[in-house]
């Protein structure tokens, strides 16, 4: 990784892209500290500290602390992420959007434009709910129409601005803009989280206990990072043989290729889906100012990750079991809508390709389905381990941090992908230099 960065800085074109990306990230961090006009920051920090459920901790982590600071970038890119997921699902369900996706570059541009509009609409909806819902509880210094409108416009504009910044990084920077914005937000919280862990388990302890605790903390983090890398890079390659055929006077074909099926075919999406589904009732109750007791309060505790794996309240860990089931189900669901074995089998048949030992057509589709189901299960188990471990340590040892397995998956995946893009750009640049010389 360090060698790749060192070599990248030697090429002016790529160096300029890296510096541009860095400048945009500095702008984001500055914006994360600018408060929304008319907001009572102290009230919001007190309210956030009183939330024992941890439902907002991950949201605050992916916003880089902007949510806790209630800055102009409080919503951050969460509306864009939600919009992208919605568009990806709708592309499968709506034939018109599916047709756009097949139209190449023009179709892709149209889908991106629609995604932008959906992002602004979601940001407007979220900012309205926050401004009115929290505003009645003391979130605004004065609950007036002007302050509510100012808050709504500022939060919506902040989210739209970050979307624009992400697209500029993709266009003029090193690429992968939105993902890089997300990663820098999460990384910005890591020093504080590690500081909290060391203060809780290392500082003030006996030397032997402190050293052992520090070694365990780093060992767990390194082990999870290695597991994420293995899960991210794991690929099952299915060999494909192309038959010989005559074109004019030439014999073409006869070559061998492969279909790479990633072990983690759905990425971090199943975890985000599962978290969002479980935490939605908690979000709604918090925005509505619900502080009651009874059956609904008890249900919220089961959905509440802050109560999971607590030895004194093990019954609430049923919510963790539901979380695990949801991750596995969403892994199969998301893979089923993004990977079409029947279409791949048909395309292979048209191009004269076949999997050795498997007949073309439906047998090929059935074989791909069988392999895919096995791979998805392995990937889902790996995702579950990474996602659940932080909750276990949090519940048993009280190690509360804003980042968890989901954050590590995002960080490692984006960094690996960005390094691959840099290496690809350097390779292209070297070929250009070779041809020009």
Helices and strands as residue ranges (DSSP letters): H 2-9, H 12-31, H 41-49, H 57-62, H 66-69, H 78-93, H 95-101, H 105-135, H 145-172, H 177-201, H 207-233, E 235-242, E 245-247, E 250-252, E 256-262, H 269-287, H 295-303, G 305-307, G 311-317, H 318-338, H 341-350, E 353-354, H 362-397, H 405-436
